[in-house]
Amino acid sequence: MITRLLAALAIVTSSGLQVAAESTVLPPNARIAIIGDSITEQKLYSKFIETYLLACAGRTDVECWQFGMSGEMAIGIVSRSDIDLNLFNPTVATLCYGMNDGMYQPYNPSIGTNFENSMRRVLEKLPSLGVRQVIVGSPGVVDSHFFQRFPAAEYNNTLGQLAKSCRKLAAEFKQPFADVHTPMLQAMEAAKKTLGDSYDVAGEDGIHPGPNGHVIMAQAFLKTLGMKGEIGTIEVDLQGSSRATDGHVILAASEGQIDIESSRWPFCFDPEAMSILPFCTFSEDLNRLTLKVTHLSGSKAKITWGKETREFTNEQLERGINLAAEFAETPFDTPFLNLMDAVAQKQAFETHAFWNMAYTFRGKNLDPSKAETKAAYKELKQKVNEGRRPLLEAARALFKPVKHTLIIVPAP
């Protein structure tokens, strides 16, 4: 039996708290092209971004398409943009180039000049396709232990120089800059001090990160897209009523048991991705589902959420704890990972669409002014949409309100 805290807690069936609207550079109905090289084609940070925007930010109006291409340098998207990007007609784009543009060499001025020239051409090209907002992302890092071509620190210096070029170009074109390089480098250094050099942040090949590294990449882009990280706040007054911010509804509250229905989900991680959280600020910046409890009868309380129970002091609970950060397992884990798997299937089709279905248009010098070329491309877009739309709808159908319960019991 749950210790009786009160005879009953008042039930609040609507959102009793208000939160500021999510400040974002994303306009309504934005269509985001996530563009880059093979690291983007891994479909990890792109999957994290798309799932976050839907489930955590509640941006059901936004669509994403990943356009990562293995081996590509920045200039590559210019040559394929008319065909590939027009399959989607994006209004917003994120760019993440530089790993290949650095030529896997110690930095020299010609590398920087060539990269700047290529990126400038990208930033000049995208507006002609209807892209109004471009998030200029820097390259990431190579792994300080697993990158073996020459000293990793030297190539990370090269990538750092290219990151400075990205910042400069973003300012020149009056577009947002996403610093991927610095937080990845800092997290890698901190994680290896604690977990050892063999803990890879940029992958065991030294270049392609696992889910842990992609968490930091997604964080950089999501913050630059304007995400503020307020998933919601649940306030429980054990001598009064309970209330919650928009996206969360208190269904019942009695004897320390709070039943909630949430249409804003916290971001959930598999164990590999979760391992990087102590060394980055994803939870603090982007994943705050706060519980505040007042009028506890003792100095401590046990909080049960899903399968896990944690103990907190009265002061911690009055100040507010971040459920998403404090609990390794959450009631959202299964629906969240199912949604992310469905997003991954959609993004896999998107790779197939521009790698394979659009190959004829990229591989042959077809005259775009000819009627037969226009007709064939129109048919291609229709086929792509027929394949992609059901996958998009299947993913979105999985995003439903989740019912969950908090149990608050005084601790001895």
N, C-alpha and C positions, 0 to 999 in steps of 0.2 A: 504494500500500500504506500502511496505517496504521502509523505507527511503533510498533514493539513496545515496550509499556510493561512488560508482565509476560508470563510464559509463559501464564498464565491467571488470571482472576479468579474467585473462587468464585461460584457461582450461588445466589441466594436466591430461592426460589419463593413465599415468603409474606411478609407485611408484617413486616419486622424491627424497625420503629420504631413506637412508639405515640404518638398525639397526643390531647390532651384533647378530650372531646366538644364539639361545636359548642354554645356557649352561645346560647340562642335563646328568645325569648318565644313562639315558635310551638309549640303543643302537637302531639302526634301527630294526623295526619289533619285538620290545619287546612284550612279553606276560606276563602280570602282574597278579599274584594271590594275591588277597587282603584277608588276612587270619586273623582270630581272633575268639572271642567268640560271645555272643548274641548282643553285641554292634555293632560288624561288621555285624551280621545278620540283624540288623535293615535296612541295605542297604541305609544308608544316606551318611555317609562320603565316602563310596565306590562309590555311585552314583555321588557325587560331584567330586571326583577324575577323574572318567571316562569321565564325561561330560567336565570337564576342559581340560583334555588332548586333547580331540577331538576339541572342539569349540574354546577354548581360546589359547591353545598352537599349534593347527593345526597339532597334531600328528595323522594323519589318518593311519599311519602304526602300531599304538599300539593297542593291544587288552587287555581288562581287564575281569576278572572273580572274583566274590566275593565268598569266602569260609568261611563265618562266621557261626559258629555253637553254638546254644544256650547252655549255661551251661558249655562250654568247658574250660578246663585248657590247658596250653601250651603243655603238653605231648600228648594231644588228637590228634593234627595234625600229630604227628609221626605215630600213629597207623592207621590213615585213609589216609595218604598221598599217598601210593602206588595205592590205588583205586581212591580216589577223585581227587587228583591233576593230576593224569595221564589222567583224562578225558580232560584236557586242555593242558598239557605239557608246563607249564610256564617256562620262562627264568628269570623272576624277581619276587620277592615276597615282600609284606609288612606284618609285623607281629604286632599285637596289642593284647597282652595278659597281665594278671596280676590282673584284677579285681577279678576273681574267685580264682586265685593262692594265693591271699592274705588271703584267707580263712575267710574273713569278721571278722578278729580279729586284735587287736593291734599287732604291729610288734614284732616278736621274731626271733632270728637267724635261727631257723629251717625253718621258712617260706621263708626266703631269700635263704637258701641253697637249699631247694627243688625247688624253682623257677629257680635258676641258673642252677641246674642240668637238669631240664626239657628243658629250653631254649637252653642249650648247645646241647642237643640231637636233637632239632629241627634244629639248625644251622649245625650240622654234617650230618643230614639226607637230607636236601634240595638239596645240590649239587649233590647227587647221582641220583636225579630226573631231572637233567639238569638245575636247578636254579642257575644262576651264580651271581646274585646280590640280596641281602636280606636287605631290609630296616628294621632295628630292632627298632620297635616303642615301646615306654613306655606305660604303662596303663594311663588312664585319671584320673578323680577325681570322688568322690561322692559329691553330693550336700550338701553344708554346712547347709542348712535349712531342706531339705526333707529327708535326710538319718537319720533314727531314731534308728538303731540297737544299737548303742552306739555313743559317740561323733564323729561327722564327721571328726573333725580335727585329731583324732587318726587314723582313717582309711586312711585319706589322707596322713598321715605320713607313714603308711605301703606302700601305693602305691608309695610314693616318694622314699622309700627305694628300691622298686622293679624297679623303673625307673633308679636308680643308677646302679643296676645290669645289666639292658639293655644296658646302656652306656658302662659299663665295657666289656660286652660280644661283643658288636659291635666292640670295639677296638681290642679285642682279636682275633676276626675272620676277622678283616680288612674289615668290612662292615659299611655302613652309619647308623647313629643313628638318629631317629626322636623323639624329645622330645615333646610328647603330653601332659604330666602331667603339666609342668611348665606354658605354656601359658593358659591352661584351668583354672588352679588355679588362675592365675593373673587376667584373664578376669572375672572369677566368683566373685572374691573379688571386683573388680572395678564396675561391673554391679550391684551388690547388694547394694553397697554404694549409687548408683544413683537411681536405680529402686526399691529397697526394697528387703528384704530377700525372699519374695515369688516369686521373679523372678528366675525361675529355669534354671540353666545351665547344670546340670547333670540329669535332668528329675524329674518329680513329684514323681517317685518311689525312687529318690535319686541316681539311678545307671545308667539308660539308658537316655542319653541326647536326647533332641529334635533337630530339625534342627539347632538351634542356636549353641549348643555345638558341633555338627558335623562339622560346618563350621571351627571351630578351629582345630579339628582333621584333616580334609582334608588339611588345611593350613600347618600343621606340615609335613604331608607326601609329599605334592606337593613341598614344599621348599626343602625337603631332596632329592626328585627325580630330583632336579636341575632346577625347574621352576623359572624364574626370573621376570615374571609378566609384561613384556612389550607387552601389547596387540597391541599398535600402537601409532603413533603420527601424528596428522593432523596440518599442519602449514598453516595459512591464512595470506597473506600479502595484506592488503586492498589497497595497491598502486602497487601491482604486481601480482604474480601468487600464486596459492595454490598448495601444494604438500603433500604427505602422505607416510608413511613407507610401507614396504611390507605387504600385506594382506589387503590393503585399496587403492581404486582407486578414484580419483576425477573425477566424471562424468561431472560436470558442475559447474561453479562459476560465479555469476553475481549479482551485486547489494546487496551484503551481504548474498546471499543465496548460500550455498555450498552443492551440491548433491554428495553423496558418496556411493560407494558399498564396503562392507567389508566382507572378508572371514575369518577374525579373529574376534571373538565375545568377548565382555566383559562378565564376569560372572554376572549372574542376580539372584536375591534373591526373595523368597516370604517374606511376612512381618515378619513371625516368625524368619526366618534365618537372615533377615536384622537387627533385633533388637540387635544383638551382635556386629555389625560392629563398633560402637563407642568405644568398649572396647577391640578390637583386631586390628591387623595390616594387615588383609587380603587385604584390598584395596591398601594399600601402597606397600605391598610385592608382590602381585600376580595379581592385577587387575587395571593396569594403561593404560587407553585410554586417551591420552593427547591431548588437544587442545591448540595451541598457536596462538595468533592473534597480528599482528603488524600494526602500522600506523592507529590506531583508530583516529577518528576525535574529540573525546571528552575524558573526564576522566573516563567514565564508559560506559558499553554496556550491553544490554540485549541479552542473548543467549537463543534461543529456540531450543530444541532438542526433537523431538516427541511431546508429549502433554504438556511438562513442560517448563517454562521460568524462568531463573535465572539471576540475575544481578551480574556483576563482575567489578572490577576496571581495568583500563588500565594496571596497574602494574601486577595484577594477570594474566591477559590474555597474556601479554608479557612473563611472567615467565612460564606460562602453567598451566591449570587446568585439573584435572582428571575428565573427564566426567562421568566415571563409579562410582566415589565416590560422585560427586556433585549432580547428578540427581537421584532422587528416582525411577522415571519411565524412561524407555529407549525404543527406537524403537526395541530393541532386546528381550524384556521381553517375548513376546508370543512365538516366535520361540525357544528361549532358554528353556523355561519351557516345551514346547512340546517335545523338544529333550530329556530333562531330564526325562520326563515321559516315553519315549520310552526306555531309558537306564534302568529305574526302572523295566519295564516289562521284559527286557532281564535278569536282575539280579535276578528277581523273578523266572524265569525259571531255572537259574543256581542253586538256592537253591533247587528247586524241583529235579533237576538232581542228586545232591549228597545226598540229604535227602531221596528221594523216589526211583528214578530209580536205584541208586547204592546200595540200601539197601541189596539186596540179597548177594552181594559180601562182604559187611561189616558185615552182620549179621550171615553169615555161614563161617565156617572154610574151605573154598575151597582151594584145592591144586593148586597154581598158575602155577605149572609146567605141569599140565595135559593139553592135547590138547583141551579137551572140555571146560575147564575153560578159556583158552586163546581165543577160538572161541566165547564163550559167552561174554567175556569182549570186544572183538573187535566189536561184534554186538551192545553191550551197547553203546560204544563210537560213533558208527555210528548213532544210534537213538538219542543220545544226540546232536550230531552235526546237525542232520536233524531238531531238534526242536529249537536249539539255533541260527543257522545261519540265518534263515529268520528274527528273532528278531534283530540280529546285523545289518543286511542289512537295515531293516526298520528304525532303529535309525539313521544310517549313511546317509540314504537318506534324512533325515530332515535337515542335515547340509549343507546349501546352502548359498551363498552370500546374505547379507541383504542390501537393499538400504535404506538409511536414509538421512535426511537433517538437516543441521545446518543453522539457521538464526541469523545474527548478526545485531543488531540495536543500534545505539548510545542512551544512556540513558540521560535524562536531569539532 
